[in-house]
């Protein structure tokens, strides 16, 4: 029952649906190869091909009925169904079936029954175009209805004709519809694979983002825990630095220490969930911009030519800013090693009143290199953006005009944070 309802919807209700044939995209891969002056016209290529097929069917109809008063009628009945496929494809199929019957009734011909030459060409064109524009199931039903009409016409009215041509039409149209079905199947499979790849890439990007956030949280946990520990120790030691400290001062420092220890405990409890089971806190302190020279020496040993330029008054910045700046430079240089082996790079650091500016730029990789470029997903940019966003900074990352890559970052630092 559902199948019949679907068939009625596909072949009857949708016959009146207005579905204009879309143009080829001007920026598509095929049209883009053509000269710019003819791209606009080339986008109408499918419409021109359908119109040419319709005119050919019309010419066959006029020539086959030459000398009779119905030659123009036969030509128009061959042309109109083909042109109708451009706007109402299913309606064109029914129009072609009706036109075939009309031409068969009025034609004074004793062969090529029930498909006169013009009807044969027009209906074959209609079946092909409609099959290209609809689903394979609809194309199969159209072929079946064509077979039913042809067999019915041959059985009831074909006895007085010398030749019938339903079988040739069904054979040729079956080959065309089979090829179109294969094309539809391959296209659907390709779209499904593309959708799965996009979904996989999206999930991978989300997972990478979560991993980057986890890494940042781990590092900041160690930074904040260090500061809170220093506050607790200094608050405990402060009363002993003053001879005969007032009782209020001792209570104040004791309160500071208790709050610092409590905050440190809560911090470890809350941020501890981001630690992996096998995570071990680093023995050495987290890196800062003071460790940048060692990083540059390391990448130089890996084969990357890199230099550094520092502008502005060098000063100590908040540890979170220093750590993020170091990690951003580290990831940018790692990307250069992976994606542009053999290229040169430059790291620029600018200390300004409102924060810290970074610019890491690399040139284009040479054509011949001993190390092959690694074409990965490039998730390092995700981690950089996450660090910059955490500090309310700004970042741009894009290719340069010479084929290299440039990462520009600004990390704001308030005057309160910048003060010792």
N, C-alpha and C positions, 0 to 999 in steps of 0.2 A: 504493500500500500504506500509506504514511504517512497519507494522507487518510482511508482506512477505519479505521485504528487511532485516529486523532484523533476520528472520528465516533463510534466505539464508546465512547471515553472520555467524550465530551461528552454523549451521549444515553443511555447505558446505565449506565456506572459512576457518573457524577455524578448519576444519578437518585435515588440514596439519600443524597446528601450533604446534611447539615443546614446550611442557610444562612438563618438568620432575617433577616427584613427589618429593617434598622436604622431607628431613629427619626430624625427630623429633629433636628439639633443645636439645643439650647435657645438657645445663644449665636450662632446663625446669623443672617444678615442679614434674613431674612424673619420668623422667630419673634421676634427682638429688637424689632420694631416693635409687637408686640402688648402689651396690658397684662400686667403681671407675673403676675397671678393665673391667667391662662389659658395661659401659655406651656408649662407642663408637659403640659397636655392637648393643646395644638396640635401638640406634637411627635409625637403618635400619628396625625396626619391621614392618612398613606398607609395605615395599617392600617385606619382607619375607612372609607376609600373602598373598599378591597378587600372588607371585610365587607359594606358596603352593596350592592356589586355582586353578591356571593354571595347575599344575602337576596333581591335582586330576581330573580335566576335561580331561586331556590327558589320564590318566589311564582308565577313563570310556570309552573314545573313542576307545582305543586299545582293551579293553576287550569286548566291544559290537560288534566289527567287527573281533573278533578272528577267525582265520582260513581263512580269506580272504586276498588278497594282498593289500587291501586298509586300513588295520588296522593302520599302521603307519601314513598314510595320514590323517585319521580321528583324530588321536591323536594330530598331529601337528596343524591341523586346529582348534582344541579346545584350544591348548596351546597358540598359537601366538596372538590371539586377547586379551587374558587376560594379557599377558606380555606387549602388546602394550599400555595398559592403563597407564603404568608407565611413558610413554614419550609423547604419542599423544592420549589423551583420546577420542576425537571425532572421530579420525581416527579409533580407536579400535572398536567403535560402528559399523561403516560401514563395517569394515573388518569382524566383527562377523556376520553381516547380510549376507554378501557374502559367508562366510564359511558355514553358515547354509544351504544356497541354494545348494552349491556344494555337501555337505555331503548328503543332501536329494536326489539329483539326482543320485549319485553313490551308495548309500546304498541299499542293497538288503534286506530290512526289511519291514514287513507288518503292523507294529504297531508303536506307538510313532511318529506320523506324525503331523506337519512338523518338529518338534523339536526332533531329536534323543537324546538319553541320554547325549551324550557328548556336543551336541549343546545346549541342555537345560541348563546344568550346566554352560557352558562357557558364554552363552548370559546373563543368570541371574547374573553372576559375573560381566560381563562387564557393565550391566545396573547399578548395585549397585556402582561399583567403579567410573564410570563416573558421576553418580548423586552426589556422595560425592565431586567430584572435580569441578563440574560446578554449574550453577544456577538452581533453581527449574524449571524454564520455559523450559530450554533445556532438563531436565530429562522428563518433561511431553511430549515434542515433540518426544523424543526417544521412550517412551512407546506407544505413538499413532502410530508411524511408525511400531513398532513391531506388534501392533494389526492389522494394515492394511495388513502387509505381511502375518501374520498367517491366517487371514480370507481369503485372496486371495488364499493362497496355499491350504487351506482346501477345498475351493469352487471348484477350478479348478482341483486339482490333488488328492484330498483326498477320492474320492469315492471308490477306490480299496483298501483302508487300513482299518484295523479293528478298529483302535482307533486314535483319534486326541487329541492333548494336548495343543492347543493354549490357551484355557480358563484357565487351571491350571497355565501356565506360566504367563499369564496376571494377575491372581489373586495374585500369590506369589510376582511378581515384583511390583504390585501396593502397596502391604503392605510394601515392602522394601522402595519404593520411598516415600510413605507417611511418614514413620518414618524418612527418611533422610530430607524431606521437613520440618518437625517439628524441627529437629535438626538445620537446616539452619536458620529457623525463630528465634529460641531461641538464636542462636549465633549472628545473626544480631541485635536482640533486646538488647542483652548484650553489644555488641560493641557500639550501639547507646547510651545506658545509660552511658557506660564508657566515651565516647566522651563528652557527656553532663556534666558529673561530672568533667572531666578535664577542659572543658571550664568554668564551674562555678567556679572551684578552681582558674583558671587563672584570671577570672574577680574579684574574691574576693581578690586575692593577689594584683591586680592592685589597687583596691579600698582601701585596707589596706595601700598600699604604699603611695597613695595620702593623706590618712588621717594622716599617720605618718609625711609626709612632711608638711602638714598643721599645725600639732601640733608643729613641730620644728620651723616653720616659726613664729607661734604665740609667742612662748617662746623667740626666738631671737629678734622678734620685740620689746618685752618689754625690753630686755637687751640693745639693741642698742639705743632705745628711752631714756632709763635712762642715758646712757653715753652722748648722744647728749644734753640732758637737762642739765647735769652737765657742759658740755663745754660752753653752752650758759650762764648759771648763773655765772660761773667763769669769762668768758670774760666780762660780764657786771660789775662784782664787782671788777675786777682787777684794773682799773684806780683809784678807791677810796682808794686803799691800798698804793698808791704812792703819796707823797706830791708834789703838783704842777707838775703833769705828763705832758710831752711834748704833743703837739697837735697831732703829728704823732702817738704817742703811743695810744692816745685815739681813733684816727681814726682806727688804726690797730685792737684794741680790739673790736671796734664797728663793723668793717667788719667781724671779727671772729664770733661775736654774731649773726649778720645778716645771715651769711652763715650757722651757726649751726641751727638757727631757720628755715631757708629755707629747709635745708637738713632734719630736723625733720618733717617738714610739708610734704615734698615729700615722705619721708619714710612711714609716716602714710597713705598717699594716695595710695602708691603702695602696701604695705603689708597689708593694711586694707581689701583688697579683700579676704584674707584667713580667716578672722574672721567670725565665724557663727553669725547669728542674735542675738542669745541668749548668745553670749560669753561676759564674763565680765573679765576685767583685774584683776589679783590677787592683793589683798591688800598687802600681804607680798612679800618680794623680792624672786626671783627665788632661789631654793636650790643650794647649792654647796657641795663640799666634806666635809666642816666643819659640815654639817648637817647629815653626814652619820651615826654617832652614834645613833641619834634619829631614823633613818630608821631601823637600825639593832635591836634596842629595840622594834620597832613596829612589825617586823617580828618574833622576839622571842616570843612576846605575842601571835602571831598567831600559834605558835607551831613549828617553825623551829629553830633548833639548828644551830647557825652560829657564827663564830668567825672572827676576822679581824687581818690582819698583814700589817704593813706599813714599807717600806724600803726607804732609801734615805732621803735627806734633805727636809722636808716638807716646801713648799712655796706656796704663792698665785699664781694661774695660771689665764690666761684669763677667763673671766666669761663664755664664750661660751664653753670652754673646761671643766670647773668645772661643768657646768650644764649638759653637755652631759655625763660626767663620772658618775655623780649622777644618771641620768636617766638610764644609761646602767646597773649599779649595781641594781637599783630598779627593772628593768624589768627582769633581770636574777634571782633575788631572787623570784620575783612573779612567774616566770616559774617553779622554784623549788617547790614552794607551790602548784601549780596547778598540775604538772606532776609527782612529786616525794614526796608526802606528807609523813612526818615522817623521811625523809632523813636528813643528816647533810650537812652543806654548809660552805664554807670558802671564804672570800674575801681578796685578796691580792692587795695592792696598792704600786706601785714602782715609786718613783720620780727619774728620770734620767735626764742627762744633756739635751737631745734632746726632752724630752716630758714626758708623763705619761703612765705608764703601768698598766693594770688591768687584774686580773685573778679571775674569779668567778667559783668555782667548787663545785659540790654537789655529794654525794655518791648515791648509788643505794637505792631506796625506799625499806623499809622492806616488807617482804611478807605479814604480817598482820598489818594493820593499821586501826585506827578508821575513817580516812578520805579517801574517794575513790579518786583515781587519775582522773583528768579531761583530757580526750583525745580530745583535741581541735586541731585546725589547726596550732597552734603555730606561730601566726603572730608576736609575740614579737621580734623574731629574725630579722624580716624585719625592724622594727623600729631601732633596734641596728645598723644594717648594714647601714641604711640611715644616722644615726648620725655620724658614723665613716667615711663614705664616704664624708660627708659634710666637715669634718675636715682633709681630705686627710690622714686618718689613716689606720690601718690594723686590721683585725678581723678574728678569727677562732672560730667556734662553732661546737663541735662534741662530740660523746659519748666517755667515757673513757673505759679502759679495764675492769674495775670492774662493768660496767653497769650504771655508773653515767653520768654526763654531765659537760662539761668544756667550758667556754667562755673566750677567751684571746683577749685583745684589746690593741693596742698601739696608742695613740693620740699624734702626733708630736706638739711641741711648739718651735717656732723659738726664738732665743736669743732676738730679738727685742720685741716680744710679752711678753717674760718672764721678761723683765726688768721693774722695777717699774716706 
